[in-house]
Amino acid sequence: MNAIRVCRFLSVPLLASAGFFTAIAVHAQENPDAKVLMIQREVTKPGKDGAIHEATEAAFIRAVQANKGNIHYIALTSLSGQNRALFMSAYPSLAAIDAERKTMPAAALAAMDKAMVADGDVLSEQASSIWLRRDDLSTNVGGPPVGMRYLEVSEYIVKPGHEHEFEELAKMYVDGAKKIPEFHWTAYQMAYGAPVGNSHGPTFLVLTALKSGSEADAEFAAGKRFEDAVGEDGMKKIAELEAASVASEMTNLFAVSPKMSIPPESMVKADPDFWKVKTSTSAAAKKPAAKPAASGQ
């Protein structure tokens, strides 16, 4: 495998993406044991993204804020692929999701149902998925870094019956990245939902936090170091395992959207200049995690 191919693997796709961020984006700051990630995905109609979508999302925030909602999340908007937004929140367990739903005030639920009508007018597709953190396939399980501005999102669909090879592949990347500080990531496996397209099989998510474009440049630049660390035989093995186990992969870049996010107070305090547009709504919530379970980043 040549250096260009290695760089491709190390920066955005597979489980070697540097800065592979613990996408349990919000609650991880307050609860490092959070191991369940929920993602709500909203695809906007042509011309309905940007300020138009921000306005409908603001209606959710106002509705819940006025009725003492209790959910936090980080919103991300796409810089590649379909025009869409991801809303990420995290929990220590699946039971915690259920508990959160039960404690949502009825008035907040009613207000959000009303706000959802306007949101639906700008969307062409909605879906949600739930992911479980795979610490054994990760190099980092901490919270999001202060100053994070972008997130690379990679989804890998594994060939049915070949999950073992994929896990072996991921662990080779974990081992090879130990001495390369540019590479740190967290892996997730889908528990509920459906992958994008018609592919079916075990699905894994790789998220990479970036503070700037220069960090992405550094990831690519470190590719040769990874190749040297793994060695020629190791790179050959990686190629074989990839061919045997990966049915498809998709990687896209997202920007963090403070206007559509509801971060917990701890995140606001750590990076106030960035989150200040939402400091007055940090106790608010978007909408209950009650959308039909489906995936697709």
C-alpha positions in Angstrom: 0.0 0.0 0.0 1.5 3.3 -1.0 1.9 6.4 1.2 -1.1 8.2 -0.5 -3.3 5.2 0.3 -2.1 5.1 3.9 -2.8 8.9 4.3 -6.3 8.3 3.1 -6.8 5.7 5.7 -5.2 7.7 8.5 -7.0 11.0 8.1 -10.6 10.5 7.3 -11.8 6.9 6.9 -11.3 3.7 8.7 -10.3 3.4 12.3 -7.0 5.2 11.9 -8.5 8.7 11.6 -6.6 11.0 13.8 -8.4 13.0 16.4 -11.1 10.3 16.3 -13.3 12.2 18.6 -15.5 10.7 21.3 -18.7 11.6 19.7 -20.6 11.2 22.9 -20.3 14.8 22.4 -22.2 16.5 25.1 -22.8 14.5 28.2 -19.2 13.1 28.1 -18.1 16.4 29.5 -20.2 15.9 32.6 -20.1 12.1 32.6 -17.0 10.5 31.3 -18.7 7.1 31.6 -21.2 7.9 28.9 -21.0 5.1 26.5 -24.2 5.4 24.4 -24.4 7.9 21.5 -27.6 9.0 19.9 -27.5 10.7 16.5 -30.5 12.5 15.0 -30.0 13.2 11.3 -31.9 15.8 9.4 -31.5 16.2 5.6 -32.7 19.6 4.4 -34.5 20.4 1.1 -32.5 22.3 -1.5 -32.1 25.9 -0.5 -33.5 25.2 3.0 -30.2 24.8 4.9 -28.2 27.5 6.6 -30.2 30.3 8.2 -33.5 28.8 7.3 -32.8 25.6 9.1 -31.2 27.5 12.0 -34.5 29.4 12.4 -36.6 26.3 12.7 -34.2 24.7 15.1 -34.3 27.9 17.2 -38.0 27.4 17.6 -37.3 24.0 19.3 -34.9 25.7 21.7 -37.3 28.4 22.6 -40.1 26.0 23.0 -38.2 23.7 25.4 -36.5 26.6 27.2 -39.8 28.1 28.1 -41.0 24.7 29.5 -37.9 23.5 31.3 -36.7 20.9 29.0 -33.7 18.7 30.1 -31.8 17.5 27.0 -28.3 18.7 25.8 -26.8 18.1 22.4 -24.2 19.3 19.8 -25.3 20.2 16.3 -23.1 19.8 13.3 -23.8 20.9 9.7 -22.4 19.2 6.6 -19.5 20.6 4.6 -19.6 17.7 2.2 -22.2 15.3 0.9 -25.9 16.0 1.3 -27.0 19.2 3.0 -27.9 17.9 6.4 -27.4 18.4 10.2 -26.5 15.9 12.9 -27.6 16.3 16.5 -25.5 14.3 18.9 -26.2 13.5 22.5 -24.7 10.8 24.8 -25.8 8.8 27.8 -24.2 6.4 30.3 -26.6 3.7 29.3 -29.7 2.9 27.3 -31.7 3.1 30.5 -30.6 6.7 30.8 -32.3 7.5 27.5 -35.6 6.0 28.8 -35.2 8.0 32.0 -34.7 11.2 30.1 -37.8 10.7 28.1 -39.9 10.1 31.2 -38.7 13.3 32.9 -39.3 15.5 29.9 -42.1 18.0 31.0 -45.4 17.4 29.1 -45.6 21.1 28.3 -42.2 20.9 26.6 -43.2 17.9 24.5 -46.3 19.7 23.4 -44.4 22.8 22.5 -41.8 20.7 20.5 -44.6 18.9 18.6 -45.8 22.3 17.5 -42.4 23.5 16.5 -41.8 20.2 14.6 -44.3 21.3 12.0 -42.1 24.2 10.8 -39.0 22.1 11.0 -40.6 19.4 8.8 -41.3 22.0 6.1 -37.6 22.4 5.5 -36.6 18.7 5.7 -36.6 16.0 3.1 -35.5 13.2 5.4 -35.2 12.5 9.1 -33.6 9.5 10.9 -32.1 8.5 14.2 -29.6 5.9 15.4 -28.1 4.6 18.6 -24.4 3.6 18.9 -22.4 1.8 21.6 -18.8 2.9 22.3 -16.2 0.3 21.5 -13.3 1.0 23.8 -11.3 -2.0 22.4 -11.3 -0.4 19.0 -10.5 3.1 20.3 -7.4 5.0 21.3 -9.3 7.8 23.2 -12.6 7.7 25.1 -12.4 11.2 26.6 -14.8 14.1 26.0 -14.7 16.5 23.1 -11.6 18.8 23.1 -12.0 22.4 23.9 -11.8 24.4 20.7 -13.3 21.7 18.5 -14.7 23.3 15.3 -15.1 20.4 12.8 -15.9 16.7 12.9 -15.0 14.1 10.4 -17.7 11.3 10.3 -16.9 7.9 8.8 -19.3 5.1 8.6 -18.2 1.5 7.8 -20.5 -1.2 6.8 -18.9 -4.7 7.4 -19.6 -7.7 5.2 -22.0 -10.1 7.0 -20.0 -12.8 8.8 -16.8 -10.8 8.6 -17.0 -8.7 11.8 -14.0 -10.6 13.3 -11.7 -9.5 10.5 -12.9 -5.9 10.8 -12.2 -5.9 14.5 -8.7 -7.4 13.8 -8.1 -4.6 11.3 -9.2 -1.9 13.7 -7.0 -3.3 16.5 -4.0 -3.2 14.1 -4.7 0.5 13.6 -5.0 1.1 17.3 -1.6 -0.7 17.9 0.1 1.2 15.1 -1.1 4.6 16.3 0.2 4.2 19.8 3.4 6.3 19.1 1.7 8.8 16.8 0.2 11.6 18.8 -1.8 13.0 15.8 -3.9 9.8 15.9 -6.5 9.5 18.6 -10.0 8.3 18.2 -13.1 6.6 19.6 -15.1 3.8 17.9 -18.8 3.1 18.0 -20.9 0.2 16.8 -24.5 0.6 15.8 -27.0 -0.9 18.2 -30.2 0.5 16.6 -30.8 2.0 13.2 -30.0 1.2 9.5 -26.9 2.2 7.4 -27.1 4.5 4.5 -28.1 2.9 1.1 -28.9 -0.7 0.5 -25.9 -2.3 2.3 -26.5 -4.4 5.3 -24.1 -5.7 7.9 -22.5 -4.7 11.2 -22.0 -0.9 11.1 -19.2 1.1 12.8 -18.8 4.8 13.2 -15.5 6.7 13.3 -15.6 10.4 14.4 -12.6 12.7 14.2 -12.5 16.1 16.1 -10.6 18.9 14.5 -9.8 22.4 15.8 -8.8 23.7 12.4 -7.9 22.7 8.9 -4.3 22.5 9.8 -5.0 19.5 12.0 -6.4 17.7 9.0 -3.2 18.6 7.1 -1.2 17.1 10.0 -3.2 13.8 9.8 -2.3 13.4 6.2 1.3 14.3 6.8 1.6 11.6 9.5 0.6 8.8 7.2 4.1 7.8 6.3 5.0 7.5 10.0 2.1 5.1 10.5 3.2 3.0 7.5 6.8 2.9 8.9 5.4 1.9 12.4 3.3 -0.9 11.0 5.9 -2.2 8.5 5.5 -3.7 5.1 4.1 -7.0 6.3 1.7 -5.1 8.6 0.4 -2.9 5.7 -0.1 -6.0 3.6 -2.1 -7.6 6.3 -4.2 -4.4 6.7 -5.0 -4.4 3.0 -6.1 -8.1 3.2 -8.3 -7.5 6.2 -9.9 -4.5 4.6 -10.7 -6.4 1.4 -12.1 -9.2 3.4 -14.3 -7.3 5.8 -15.3 -3.8 4.5 -18.4 -3.7 2.3 -18.5 0.1 2.0 -17.3 3.2 3.7 -18.4 6.8 3.6 -16.7 9.8 5.1 -17.9 13.4 5.3 -16.9 16.6 7.1 -19.1 18.6 9.4 -18.8 22.0 11.2 -19.9 22.5 14.8 -23.0 24.8 14.9 -23.2 26.7 18.1 -26.5 28.3 16.9 -28.2 25.0 16.8 -26.5 23.3 19.7 -27.5 23.1 23.4 -24.2 22.4 25.2 -24.1 21.8 28.9 -22.8 24.6 31.1 -19.4 22.9 31.5 -18.8 23.2 27.8 -19.9 26.8 27.7 -17.6 27.7 30.5 -14.6 26.0 28.8 -15.1 27.8 25.5 -17.4 30.8 26.1 -16.5 32.9 23.1 -17.6 30.1 20.8 -20.7 29.0 22.6 -21.8 32.5 23.8 -24.7 32.5 21.3 -26.2 29.7 23.4 -25.2 30.6 27.0 -28.8 31.5 27.8 -30.1 28.2 26.5 -27.7 25.7 27.9 -30.4 24.2 30.1 -32.8 23.9 27.2 -33.3 21.0 24.9 -34.1 20.3 21.3 -36.6 17.6 20.8 -37.1 14.2 22.5 -35.2 11.3 21.2 -38.3 9.8 19.8 -37.7 9.7 16.1 -37.8 6.4 14.1 -34.6 4.5 14.5 -32.5 4.7 11.4 -29.0 5.7 10.5 -27.0 7.4 7.8 -24.4 10.0 8.6 
